[in-house]
Amino acid sequence: MSNIFGREFSVERNTLFRGVLLYKLKMIFSWLKDRMDKTPANDAKLKVMMLSLWLMTLTAVSIASLAIPTGFGAHVDLFMFLSLNTVLFLLTTAIIGFLLSLFYVPLPRLFVGSLSYTIYITYYILTVANLGSLFSWIITAVYLMLGLCIGIIITIYRSNRMTPLRKAVGSIIPAFFILFIFTWSPMIENDHVELSFKENDYITPLAAENPAEPGDYSVKFFTYANGLDNQRQQFSNDADVLSDVVDGSDYIKEWHSFRELFWGFDEKELPVNGRVWMPEGEERFPLVLMVHGNHRMEKFSDAGYEYLGELLASRGYIAISVDQNFLNYSSWTGIPKEDMKLRTWMLIQHLLQIDKYKEMPKSPFYQKVDMHRVAIMGHSRGGQAAAMVGDYQKWFDDDPSIAGMEDIDIQAVIGIAPTDRRVDNKRAELDSVSYLTLQGARDGDVQNYHGDRQFSRTSIEGDSDRFKASVYIAEANHSQFNEDWGRMDQKLPGGLFLNYSQIMDAADQREVAKVYVSAFIESTLGGNDQYIPLFRDVRHGSEWLPNTQYVTRFENSEFHPLVNFNETNSKTKFSEGIAAEGIGFDVWEIQSEVNRSGNKKQKQGMVFEWEDIGTYSLFIPEDYGEEHLTGSFESFFFSMANMEDHEDDAAVTVPKLSVTLETRGGETANVPLERFRKIEPSIHTQYTRNRYLEDILREGKYSEATESVFQTYEIPLESFKELKAGLQLQEIERITIFFTDGPGKLMVDDIGFLKMSKIKS
């Protein structure tokens, strides 16, 4: 009996327990349903505000979709991103609102949920774009307020309880905030600079043909490729000439599966693809290889130099734009490691491919290419790779895959806004190769003038006809040198915050490139020395170039330096007995040239800082003049950088210089520099639309508004002889430079004399 009663009691107890549990679960579910039903209790009047926030997230995500393309097309990307954003917006709003309801938080809970998602997605998009934490928080706050103000205005005007007057009054503050955000751009000054082409009796435009004008050759266009490209027919089935595939696995160990899916090949089958503009004729033509830099992998860059390719081909040069898009950055795969070495190696493979083609009877290159007259031009990372090709043995001397490079003669290298990173702890040093670099002062990508460093690492032998030149262009940016890169120097959304009012038109910027690149190729590969004066003084090209400020530097084998500030730490004693003295300076000392980031460049110079007047003298030993200063020297020659960084509200003072030559016989002649070229103010750049954002955007990348850049100055020796007819250079005992009209701060380098035929107009 006891067992029976025990079993009955156990059953009743279990039944009671299940009943209590079921009751409690019903109570919990009822409570949860009640909290869910009451989640939007305080949001009735904020539906428009939440709609406004949703629209703001759609806008932000639309911009993000353009910044990180998948490769499936902009419409597909936009649909996927907006759909996913809408789902996440609704889920996040509902989850946060429900959680707040569970804790009885007396707030408009769904509104808080939508607000939280808007803050998160906006901040996330900005930080992923590497715009910096502080900048991202500021822009997120402003963007959020913008969305709220739009929502407030719509809510006010949808109200049926407010008179038109109250609606207008209530909209004033949010409308003012919106207007303020879109119009407040403080301290954008000096939008256009027109300084370089002021009239000068000494410098006149060259009588030569404009190098940017097409030449007399008809041009044919074709492509070569291995036919494996998934993305472009011209490098796949429509390729005109079949090229080799090359195994780059020695230089890249990781090739992402998405990258292989996108392109159709991996690191063991890299394509040698190129766009060719070839002049029609029977002779052998010099070769110009052009290569882009690091842009979005999914947005191709190789067609962006068509304007240069067609021009050069019409003037008798085979121009090839190399495809290296498959090495570029993607948001989905990053960028291959060792990409600089790989970019350089791929350029070498193109040279070797062309060298093969020229011996193949069925190739359009057959007996058409002069591989002893070759130039390499690169933009951005391509500019660094071009210089590395000029010094390729430093990295590839033991690589059997480059066999044959010793038979190819690279005579010239061009770097357009090049990078200059260490690769295997080494940098390119060019020896007896002509070098040209172009850089924009408004470059928002490679904001430091790295081409200036490569200029300094380029050596010109004494009997060589090579030369080196640099051109710093006040209103040029980074991207407009490539027709495919648009106007923005930063990917979205960062590009939205850059200041474009100081940037020249794209057509003008490319005109500068056409003039200088064409003149350089004519001078180095074409043996046409009539354009050399353009590199010595930009004013010779005043009829060809847009009128802006250019800071240019030139050196050839005929330059004889008196002092070298890179070989001594003494500011008073130099080699071969030359001595120096400075009087009246607050500072005169040897310092390293630095870029905008504060990093040292290759060169050192003598920095002079003074308030009123200062004099710097070089004393020349008698035997030095007799040994080194005989012959047909043409001009007193030096480089100088204006180091004054004037604040926007400060008066700009431009110092003046004059130079005195004094012989051992007591004859003296003093010539003012401004008779031939005035010292110009440093170029001031406001990178962002709002000056107060300069110091925080991208962790202070744009904090420095100026960079000290060397300008070459020349004073003809004839101008001294006009004052003292019997003055002989080998008898010079003292050279004195007078610094006046201070305060001023200048860095001087490359003081010496230049021997060259006289400039002719």
N, C-alpha and C positions, 0 to 999 in steps of 0.2 A: 504493500500500500504506500509505503513511504516513497518508493521509486516513482509510483504513478503520480503522487502529489508533487514530487520534485520536478518531474518532466512538465507537468501542467504549469507549474510556477515559472519554469524557465521559458516556456513558450509565451506565457503572458508577459513576462519581463521583456523578451525580445520584441514582441509586438508593440509593447509600450514604447520601447527605445526607438524603433523604426518610426512610430507615429510622432514621437517628439522631434526626431531628426528631420522628418519630412515637414513637420510644422515649421521648424526653424529655417529650413531651406526655403520654404515658401515665403516666410517672413523676410529672409535676406533678399530673395529675388524680387519680392514686392518692394522692398526698400531700394534696391538697385534700380528697379524700373521707375520708382518714384523720383530718385535722384536724376535718372536719365531724362525723365519727362521735365524735370525742373531745371535741367542744365541751361537751357536758353531763356530762363525766366527774366533775366536782366538785359537781354540782348535785342529786345524788340525794336528799339530806336537806333540800333547800330548796324542794321543790315547793310545799308549803303556803305558804311565805313568798312565793313568786312569785304564787301564787293570791291571797294577801292584798293584794299590791301591785296586782294587776289590779283587784280589787274597789275599792281606794282610787281608782284612776284612773276607774273607772266612776262612783263617787260624785261626784268632782270634775267630770267631764264632764257628768253629769246636772244639776248645779247650773248649769254654764255654759250648757247648753241652755235652761234657764229664763231665763237672763240675756240671751241673744241670740236671741230667737225669729225664725223665718223667716217667720211668718205662715201657715204651713200647718197649724198646730195643735200642741199640746204633745206629743201621742202620736207624731206624725210626726217632730217635732224630736228627741224622745228616742230613737226608733229609729235615725235617721240618725246622731246623735252617738255613741251607744253602739256602733253597728256600725263606724263609722269608727275609733273609739278602739280597739276590739278588734283590728282589722286592723293599726293602727299599733303597738299594744303588741306583737303577735306579731312583726311585721317588725323593729321596733327591737331587741327582745330577741334575735332570731335573728342579725341583722347584727352587733350589738355583740359577742355571744357568739362568733360565728365569727371576727371580727377579733382578739379576744383570744386565740383558739385558734391563729391563724396565727402569733402572736408568742410562743406557748408561755407565756402569762401564767398562773401557777399559782393561779388564783382560780376561784370558782364563776361561770363566765362568763355563763351565761344569767341568773343572779341579778343580776349587775352590769348586764346589759343592761336587765332589767326595772326595776331600781332607777334607772338613768339616765333611762329614759322617764318614770317616775313623778315624779322631780324636775323634769324639763323641763316636763311638761304642767301640773303644779301651779303652778310658778312662772309659766309663761306665762299661765294663767288669771287669776292674781292681778294680774300687771302690766297685762294688757289691761284689767282693771277699774280701773286708775289708783289702786291702793292704795299705790304707792311701792315702790322697790326694796328698801330695808332691811326694811320690813314684810313684803314678799313672801318674802324669803329666810327670815325668822324663822318665818313661818307654814308655809312649805314644809318647813323642818326639823322643826317640831313635828308636822306632818301625816304626814311620812315616818316619824318615830318612832312615831306612833300606829299606823300600818299595820304596822310591824315588830313592835310589841308584841302586836298582835292575832294576827299570824302565829306568834309565839313561843308564845303561850298555846295556840293550837290544835295546834301541833306537839307541845308537851309532853303534852297530854291525848290525843293520838293514839298516843303511844309505848306499846309493849308491854313495854318494858324497865325502866320506872320504876314504883316503888311509888306508891300514892296520896299518901303523905306527901311523897315527893320531888316529885311533880307539884305539890302544893300549895305547897311551899317555892319551887320553881322559878318559879311563876307570880306570886309576891308582888311582885317588882320591876316587871315589865311591867304588872301589874294596878294597882299603886300609881300608875305614870306615867299610865295611862289615866284613873284616877279624879282625879288631880291636874289633868289638862288640862281635864276637864269641870266641875270644881268650883272651880278657883282663879279668883276674881274679886275681887281686893283693892280695898278702899276704895270700895265702893258704899255710900254713906251718904245720909241724908236722902231716902229713897225717896219720901216724900210730904210735901208742904209744906202746912200749914194755918195761914196767918198773916193773910190779908187781912180776914177777917170777924169779928174780935174785937169784942165789944160796945163801943159808944160812944154816949153820951147825945146827941151832936150829930147823928149820922148814923143814920137809921132807914130800913128798907126802904120803897121807894116803894109807894104805894097803887094805882098804875096796874096795868093788866092785864099779865101776863107777855108780853113781845113774842115769846117763842118758842112761844106757844100758837097753834093755828090760828085764823084769823078766821072771819067769817060767810059768806064767799063760797064758792059751789061752784066747783070747778076743772075745766077741761077741758084735756086734753093732746093736742098734735099736733106734727108736725114739718114743717119746710119744707126743701127741698133741690132741687138741679138734676137729680137722678135718675141721675147718672153713677157713683156710688160702687160699687166692686166688692165691698166688704167688709160693708156693713150695709144690710139691706133697708129700714130706716126712712128711709135717705137715698137710696134707689134706687127700686125699684118701689112700695114702700109709703109713700113720702113723701106727706103730705096736701096740701101746697101746693108748687107749682113755683116755684123761685127762679132768679135769673140765674146765669150763669157770669161770672167776671171774669178779666181778663188781668193777671196779676201779673208779667209778664216784665220790667217796668221795675225791679222790686225783687229779682228772682232770675234769675240767668243760667245756672245749672246745675240741671237736674232729672234725677236719676239714672234710668237706664232701668229699674232694679228698682223704684224708687219709682213710676214710671208704670205698670209692669206690675201692681204691688200694688194701686194705687188706681184705675187706669183713666182717668187724666187727667194732663196735664202742667201746667206753670206758666202756660200761656195759657188754661186752662180750669179755674181754681180754683173750687171749689164754695162757695156761700153756704149752709151747712147749719146748722140750729138746732133745738133741742128747746124747745118752748114750753109753759109753764104759764100759762093765762089765766083770770082770774076771769070768771064769767058775770054779765053785767049790761048795762045800756044806756048807762052813762056812759063817758067817756074815762078810761082808766087810765094812770097813770105807767108808765114802762118801765125795767126793770132788766136790763142785759145782763151775763151772767156768762161768764168764759172761763178755761179751765184753763191750766196751764203745760206745761213740757217734760217729758213722760214718754216711755215707749217708744212709738214710732209704732204698733207692732203690738198694743199693749195700750191700748185706747181710754179716753179720760179724760172725755168730755163728759157722760156720764150721772152723774158723781160728785157733782153738786150738786143732785140731785133733792130732797134734804131741804130745801134752801133754796128751790128753785123752787116746790115745793108750798106751803111756808109763806107765802112772799111773795104768791103768787097768792091764797091763801085770805084774805089781808088787803088785797086790792084793788090788786095790782100785777102787771103782765104781766112775768113772769120768763122769760128766754131763756138757755139754756146753749149757747154757740157752739162749733161743732166746728172745731178747728184741729189735729186729730191728724195731718193730712197734712203739717204743718210741723214735727213733732216728730222727735227723734233716732231713728235706726236704726243698729244695728251694721253693717248691710250698706251703708248709703248715707250715714252721717253725718247732718249737719243742714244745711239750706239756709243759705247765707251771707245776711247782712243779715236774719236771721230776726226780730229785734226790730222793725225797721221794717215788715217784711211782716206780722207779727202785728198791729201797730197799724193798718196799712192795711186788713187784712181786717175788723177790728172796725168801722172806718168804713164799709166796704161793707155790713156788716150793718145799721148804722143807716140808711143810705140805702135799703136794701132794705125795711126796715120802714116807712120814710117813704113809699115807693111803695105798699106794701100798704094803708096806711090810706086811700088814695084809690081803691082798686079794689073796686067793689061786691061782687064774688064772693069776696073775700078775708075770712077770719075776723078780720082786723085792721081791716076797714073801719069807719071812724069810732069806733074803740075805743082808739086810742093817743094819748096826750098827749105829743107830741115836745118840749114845753117843760118837761117834768119827767122828766129822764132821768138814770139813774145807771149807771156802769160799774164792775163788780167783777171783779177778776182775781186769780188765785192764781199765785205764783211768777213766771215770766216773763210770765204773763198779768197779774199785778199791775203790773209795769212798763209793759206795753202799755196798761193801763187809764189810767195817769197820762199816758202819751204822747198818748192820744186827747184828754185834757183840755187838752193844749197842742199840738194837732195842727198848727197853722200853722207851728210851728218846723221841721217836716220836710216838710210837704205843701202849702205855700201855693201853689206853682206847678203843682200836679197837677190837670188838668181833671177827672180821674175822681172827685174828691171834691166836685164842685159840688153844692150843696144843704146842706152841713154848716153853713153860716152860719145856717140856719133851725132848727137843732136845738140845744136848750139843755141842755147837760150841767151839772147842778147838783151832782152828788156823784160822788166816786170812792172806791172801796174797794180797798185792796191787802192781800191775805192773803199773808204771808211773801214780799213782792215782791223781785225782783232790782232792781238799780239800776246798770246798765252805761251807759257813754257810748255814744251812737249819733250818728255824725257829729260826735263830740267835743262833744255837747250832752246835757243831761239835762232832763227835764220840770220845769217850774215852773208850779204851779197858782195862778191868780189868781181870787179870789172864787168858788172852788169848794170845797164842803165835802169834807173828806178824813178817812177812817178807815183805820187800819192795824192789823192783828192779826199777832202774831209769837209763836212758841213759843220758850222758852228752851232746849228740848231739840231744836231743829231741826237735824238732822244733814245737811241738804242746803244750804239757805241759812242757814248758821250765824251770819252777821252780820246785825244788825238794820238792814237797808237801808230799811225803811219809816220809820225814824226820820229818815233823811236827806230823804226826800220830805216828811215832816211839816214839816221846817225850811224846805223850799223852797215851802211853800204859804202864800200871802199872803191875809189876810182884811181887806177894806176896812173903813173906820171905821163906815159906816152899814149894813153888810151884816148879814143874819141868818145868814150862814154860820158854820161853826165847824170846827175840826180836832181830832182825838182819836187817841191811840195806846194800844194795849193789849198789854202784854208778859206772856205767860202762862207761869208757871213750869214746868208739866208738859206743855205741848203740844209736839208735834213738827211736821214739815212735811207728811207725807203724809196724816194722818188727817183733814184738812179736806176731802179728796176721798174719797168712798166707794169709788172704783175703785182707789185707789192703795195700799191695804193699810196696813201698819204700818211698813214699812221705808223709811227716808229715803235709803238707798243701794241701787242695784241689786245683785243677787247677783254675786259672793260677799261683797261688802263689807258688805251688810246683816246678815250672820251675826255680825259682830264688834261690832255696836252694842249698847249697853246699853238694855234696854227696861224695867227695873225702875223707872225714874224717870218713865216716861211714863204719862199718864192714859189711861183707857179711851177708845176711839174715840167712843163715844156721848157721854161727857162733853165731849170736845173739840169735837164738832160742836154740842153744846148751847151752848157758849160762842159759837161762830160764829152760831148761830141768834139768841141773845139780842142780841148786839151788831149784827149785820147788820140784823136786823129793826128794832131800836130806831133805828138810824141812818137807815134808809130811811123809817121813820115820821117821824123828826124833820126830814129834809131834803126829801123828796118829798111827804110826807103832811101837813106843817105841824103835827105833833103835838109840842108842846114839853114834854109831861109827862115825856119820857124824857131830856131834857137833863141832869138831875142825875146820871144813871147814868154819863155820860161825864166829869163833874166828879169823881165819887167812886164807885168800884166798889162800895162797901159799900151803896149804895142798891139794888143788885141782889142782895143776899146770899141772898134767897129763891129766886132764879132760877138762880144760877150755881153750878157745882161749887166746893167750898171749897178753893182753892189760893191761891198768892200771885200777885197781879196788880200790875204796875207800870204806872200809867196817867198820861197827859198830856192836857191840855185847853187850848184857847185859842179865844176868839171875838173879835169886833170890839169888845167892851166892855173888853178888857184894855188898861190903860195902863202901859207899861213906864217905870220910872225910869231904868234904865241899860241900855245895849246893849253887851255885851262883844264883839260882832262888828264894831263900828264904831270901835274904838279899840285902841291898843296900850298905853295908859296905864292903870295900875291905880288911880290916884288921882284922875284928872280925867276927867269925862264931859261930855256936851253940856248946854247951858243952865245951866252953872255948878254942877252937882252934883259934889261931891267925896267921896272915900272915904278911910278910914283903917283899917288892920289892926294889932292888937296881940296878941302872944302866939302867933303862928303860926310854925312852922318853915318853912312855905311858904304864901304867898298870891300867886298870879299867874294871869294869863289864859292858858289852855291850850286847845288844840283837843280836842274830844271824839273818841275813837277807838273803832273796833270791835274785835272779837276778833282780826282779822288785823293790827291796828296801823295801819290806814288811817284817815285823818282823815274825820270826818263833816262835816256842813254847819256845825254850831254850834261856838262857843267858849263857855267858861264860866270862872268864877273858881274856882280850886282852892284849898281850904283844908286844910292839914294841921297838926295840933297834938297835943301830948302830954297836956296837962291842961285848960287853958282858953284860949280865944281870943275876941276881940271884933272885929266888923267893923261899921263905922259909915258911913252915908251922910248927908251934910250937904246939906239942901235949902234953896236960896235963897228968900227971902221972896216975891219976885215969881213964882217958879215955882209955889208953892202956890196963890196967888191966881188964876193963869192956868189951871192944869191940874187941881187937886185939889178943885174945887168940884163939887157934884152928888151923886148917890145912889150913892156907892161902897159896896160891900158887904164886901170882904175884902182883907186883905194877902195877896198871891199871889206864889208863886215856884216854880221847878222845881229839883230837887236829885237828884243821883245819888250813891249810895254807891260809892266807888271802892276800898274795902277788899277785897282778894282773900285771904281767910283760907285758910291751909293746912289740910288735914284734921285735923291734930292740934293746931291752934292754938285757943285760947279765943276765941270770937266776942264782941267788944265792940261795942255799938251806942251811938253817941254821942247826946247830947240837945241840943236847941236851945231858945232862948227869944228873943222879940222884944220890944224896948222902943221905944215911940213917945214922943218928947219934944217938947213945944210950945215956942214962943218965950216963952210965959208961965211956963215952968218946970214945967208939969204932965207927969208921966211915968206910964206904965202898961206893965208887963211881963207878957207872957202866954207860958206854956210851950207849945211846939208839940205835945208829947205829949198835951196835953188834947184835941186834935182828931185828931192822927194821929202815930203813932210812926214813927221811922225804922227800916226793916226791913233785915236783912242782905242783902247782894248774893246773887243766885241762883247757886248753884254747880251746874254740870252735869258729870257724868262721861259722856262720849259713848260710850266703849267698854266692853265687858264687863270688860276688864282695864285698870286705870288706867295701867299702865306702857306701854301701847300708844298712849296719847293723843298723845304727842309725835312719833310716827313714822307713824301711819296717815295715808295720803294726804299724805305729806310735811309733817306737822305741822299739818294743817287744824284739828285739835281740841286744839291745845296749850294754848289759853287756856280755863280753866274758867268764867270769868265775863265779862260785858260790862257796862260802866257804862251804866245806862239811867235817864233822867230820870223822876222822879215829881213830879206837881203837888201842892203843899201850899197850903192856905188857912187863914188865921186870921181869923175874922169880926171886923170892926171893932167889933161890939157887945161883944165880950169885952174890948176895951180900954176902951170907954165904961162897962162895968160897974164898972171900977176908978176911972175918972175921967169922971164924967158929962158934964163940960163940954168934953171933948176934941174939937177940931175938926180934921179932916184938913187943911184948907188952912193951918192954923197950925203944922203939923209942921215942926220945924227939924232934927231928927235921928232917924234910924232905926238902932237898934243890934241886931245879931244876936249872941247869946252862944252860943258853941260850948263844950260841957262834956262831961264823962264820956269824955274821950279815953283812949287815942289814937284819932284818927279822921282820915279823909280823904274830903272831900266836894267835889263840883263843883256850883256854884250858878249858875243862869241865870234869866232872865225875872223879875227882881225888879220888882214893881209892885203895882198895885191893880186889882181887878176890879169892874166895875159891872154888876150883874145883879139881877133879882128874887130875893128870898130863897128858898133851897132849902126846899121843903115836902115833908113825908113823904106 
